[in-house]
Amino acid sequence: MSSDPDRECPVDGLFLELNKLTFVKRGQLRLEHNGHRAGGIDQQEMVSSKKSAVLVDGVILNGPTTDAKAGEKFVEEACRLIMEEVVLKATDVNEKVCEWRSPEQLKQLLDLEMRDTGEPHHRLLELCQDVIRYSVKTNHPRFFNQLYAGLDYYSLVARFMIEALNPSVYTYEVSPVFLLVEEAVLKKMIEFIGWKEGDGIFNPGGSVSNMYAMNLARYKYCPDIKEKGLSGLPRLILFTSAECHYSMKKAASFLGIGTDNVCFVETDGRGKMIPDELERQIWQARKEGAAPFLVCATSGTTVLGAFDPLDEIADICERHGLWLHVDASWGGSALLSRKHRKLLHGVHRADSVAWNPHKMLMAGIQCCALLVKDKSDLLKKCYSAKASYLFQQDKFYDVSYDTGDKSIQCSRRPDAFKFWMTWKALGTSGLEERVNRALALSRYLVEEIKKREGFKLLLEPEYANICFWYIPPSLREMEEGPEFWAKLNLAGPGCPQLGQLSSPPHDL
């Protein structure tokens, strides 16, 4: 390879010898030929000249890798399809929520095979149409999910922008705007929890946020675990509600704590953790020689929508020196409502909080934050690997904005941007109205259930979860007892025992 700098061009750290090919600016090439500069020659023309082609292992390096014009046309047509078939039909109750097919039927209807050669764009657009047709329309007014539904147009635009820009949020130099957005959103969420300061990070799901919190609590209890591992540690044990999210068991398994070391605390008739039972189990664990390190309370359980008594649980955690994590993935959005934030009374006493704006606030899946009261860089200390190729300390800007080292991920999506765009569009008052409306719709549904023959409300809801039974006509005159419940279970084989709706903020 020539050492002449005029004949070399840096590309991703490699030097390729070009035939008088020089950079004018990043991404733009000009060809010098016979002493004349040929501005405006496109890459296709450039490659057609034998003298200008850069060939390595039979591959032309300085030719176009894609047909840009055809690609742009495909994107334009696909966006039109998305607009017509998804966005414009999102609020049309006459459209189907889903054209349901069994897995085997759907395999026959969809062309799922990947082939050696590419397929034409008209065929790809047909495939896009099929994907839309047979997918569940979660934006549909008649789509009722336990935890999310509906379309937020501002979040949707943010998602389009994210996909087009394809950023990764780990260092400021590659994601300056989105890192500042995440910082602003986390700061605002921390304010609503009631902390004066704190830290946080957006994660791919509330389950991951709970895992982060569990690991963070363990690191705080025994910092040496990061380098020395589990050997030599006492039997670590944690406590959570019997109604908690299943991610607590998964996190304990993943982190090597073990599911047998997750103590499920009894709940009352409304699904709330019983504080006296929590303290009893803590004392019992100590008596057995175990080392309690974490209590996970839940604000908005998945089935009953219950909110654990945070103040009483916080008192117990303070007495025993335990980390208090609050899984408010579902219920955290109530903090934005002056009317309903009392449901999370005492949340400011938590050490960490999981909160998912993609649920009731409709920020678009996925949009999940872990908030931490600590401001001593505990997140970074726990998760940092100090990768020198990314997180150099002598950069030309404040490297505290390189937040990627406090994440277990490297590549990370700017999920905060979706929530930020919605918050900017609606304001805090608009988000508050979204929460109030969802809970008002829940109250409306409760009253309608009470009026309808054959429906039995299990309990007055505390949040947006409404649990009820549908009683078939043949059982409506039967006295409740073992035979009644056995027959009722048979009425819907394979179905959950509870009918449950979590009202999305759709129009009636």
Secondary structure, DSSP 8 states (H G I E B T S, - for coil): ----GGGEEEETTEEEE-SSEEEEETTEEEEEETTEEETT--HHHHHHSTTT--EETTEETTS-SS-HHHHHHHHHHHHHHHIIIIITTTT-TTS-S-----HHHHHHHS-----SS---HHHHHHHHHHHHHHS--TTSTT---SS-----HHHHHHHHHHHHH---TT-TTT-HHHHHHHHHHHHHHHHHHT-SS-EEEEESSHHHHHHHHHHHHHHHH-TTHHHH-STT---EEEEEETTS-THHHHHHHHTTS-GGGEEEE-B-TTS-B-HHHHHHHHHHHHHTT-EEEEEEEEBS-TTT--B--HHHHHHHHHHHT-EEEEEETTGGGGGG-TTTGGGGTTGGG-SEEEE-TTSTT---S--EEEEES--SSHHHHHH----TTT--SS-SS-GGG-GGGGSS-SS---THHHHHHHHHHHHHHHHHHHHHHHHHHHHHHHHHHHHSTTEEE-S--SSSEEEEEE--GGGTTS-SSHHHHHHHHHHSTTS-SSEEEE--S---
